Amino acid sequence: MDLSATIILIGITVLTSYQAWKRPELLDRWMFTPYKIKNNKQWDRFVLSGLIHKDQMHLLFNMFTFYFFGRVVEMFLMFRLGKSTGLMVFLLFYFGAIVVSDLPTYFKHKENYRYRALGASGGVAAAVFASIMIMPLSDICLFGLICLPGFVLGLLFLIYTFVQARKGSDGINHDAHLYGALFGIAFVLIISPQSGLNFIEQIKSFRPF
């Protein structure tokens, strides 16, 4: 049985994060640091920062989420484009989301030598919202307690992320979440415009009770 690209990406991210925790010099070199990217031309930090995480909980939350939603996007792309092409496009989707979601942060903080960030949140958010576009009525459960249709939870998340990004006071890079989510939505619409129409039709048929 073939391993999915989603599981392989999770395995790589677990290993690289673990190595970064053991080796502070690796953590520092891979960290998303806009000032160093600009002044040292270390553009690889856009991708490398998505392969490391702050701690075990940060890693667990991102990879647990990616496991469920990444696989949906991966299967969707293989169905639409064929196995080989679908897998290649999925990898481009994931790493493209990590890079694009960090661009606003780069331009905002490129003169701030203190700013640092890390994690795959942009890619994970893209996978979540691409999945919502594909299956908007599928329930997403928070901590196994509260379950809401994907499009409802997605809308609430976008509102929350937008507000928190404007505040910018909690040390979390909400811009990466927001732009990762928008990247996921745009990606699905570009790959499959019909998915946008299907999304609207499913929302129109939704009945809360």
N, C-alpha and C positions, 0 to 999 in steps of 0.2 A: 504494500500500500504506500503510495507516494505521500510524503510529507507536504503539507501546504506551505506556500510562501509565508503565510501569516505566522505559522508556528516556527518556521526557520528564522524569521525576523525577530520573533520574541526570544528565541534561543540566543541569537547573536547579541541582542540588547541586554539580556541577563548577564551574559559573559563579560561584555564590555563594561557594564555598570559595576560589576563585581571587581574587575581589574582596576577601575578608576577609584573605587573605595580603598583599595590596597595601595595604590600608587598616586599620591597627591600631585606629582608632576604631570601625570597623564590627565587627571581631572582638570588641572589648570590649563593644560594645552588644548583640551577638547571643549572647554567651556565656551558658551556663546558670549563673547565679549566684544561688543560693537567697536569699542575704541581700538582694540588690538587688530580687529579685522580691517579697519580702515587704515591704520597707521603701519601695520606689519604685513598687510596684504594676505592675511591668513583666511582666505575665503572658505577653506575646507571646514572651518568651525560651524558654518551653517548646517552642514550635514552631520559632522562628528558630535555636535552637542545633542543631537537627537538620539544618540546611542548611549548616553550616560544619564544617570538620575541621582537626585540628592540623597536618597536613602531607600531602605527596603519598602516602606509604605508608598513612597512616590512611584517606585518601580512596579510594585504589585498592582496599584490602582490603574496605572496606565496600561500595563500588559494584560491585566484581567479584562479591561474594557476592550482593548484591541483584539483580544482573542475572539470575542463574540462578534464584534462589528466588522473587523477586518476580513474575517472569513466570508461574510455576506458579500462584501464588495469584490473580493477575489473570485467567488463563484459567479457573480453577476458578469464580471469582465470576461471570464473564461467562456461563459455561455454566449455572450455577445460577439466575442472576437476570436474564439478558439483558444485552446489550452495554452500553447506557447506564447502567442501574441498577448493573450489575456494576462498571463503571468508577468510578462515584461511591462505591460502597461500598468499593472498593479504596483510593481516596484517603483515605476516612475511616479505614479499617483502618491504613494506613501512618502517618498523622499522629496518629491516636489512640494507636497503639502508642508513638510517640515521647513523647507527653505522659504517658501512664499509666506507662510504664517509669521516668520521672523523678520521679514523685510520691514514692516512698519516699525518694529522695535529697533531695528538697526538704524533707521533714519532718525528715530527719536533720540537715541542714546549714543550715537557714534562719537560725540564729543565728551561723553561722560565716562571717565576712566574707571569709575567705581562700579558701573553696572555689569552684572553677570547673570546669566540664566542657563538653564540646562533642561533636558527632558524631551520626550517625544510627543508632548501634548498637542502640538499643531497637527501632526500626522494622525494621532488618535481621534482628535475632534473631527478631522476631515472624514475618517472612516465612519464615525458615528452618524454624521449628517448625510453622508452619501447613502448610508443604510436607511436613514429616515426617508430620503427621497425615493428609494426603491420600495420600501415597505412602510409607509407612513402610519398605518393603523396597528402595526405590531406593538405590543406592550413592551415598555422598558421599565424595569423595576429598580427602585432605589433601595439598596440594602435589603432586598427581599421583602420589604414592607409596603411600600407605596408603588403601585403600578399604574402607569399612564400610557396612552397611545404615544408613539414616537413623536408625532408632529406636535403634540401638546407640550411634551417635555422639552422638545427642541426649541419651541418658541419661548418657553419660560427661561431656558438656559441662555438663549441669545439676549433676552432682555437683561437678565442678571449680569451676564458677561459684559455687555455694553456699559451698563451702569458702573460696574466695578472697574472697568478699564478707564472710564472717565475720572474716577476717584484716584486710582493708582496709589493706594495707601496701604495695601495689605501684603506687599512683597511678592505677589503672584503675577506672572505675565499673562494677564487676561487678553491682551491683544493677540497673543498666539492662539488662544482658544477661539476667539472671535473670527480671526482671519482663516484659521484652519477650517472652521465650520463653513464659512462662506466658500472656501476653496472646494470642499467636498460637495456642496450643492452645485456649484458651477461645473465641476468636473462631470457629474452625472448628466447634467443638462447638455453638455457638449458631446459626450459619448453617445447619449441616447435621448434626443429631444422628446421622443415619445414618452419617456419617463416623467417629464414635466406634466404632460396631459393626463397620464395615468395617476399621478400624484393628486392633481386637482379633482379628478373624478372620484378617487377614493375618499378625499376629504369631504366632498359634497355628499357622499353616501353615509358619512359617519353619524351615528346616533349614540349619545352618551348612555342612554338607558334602553 
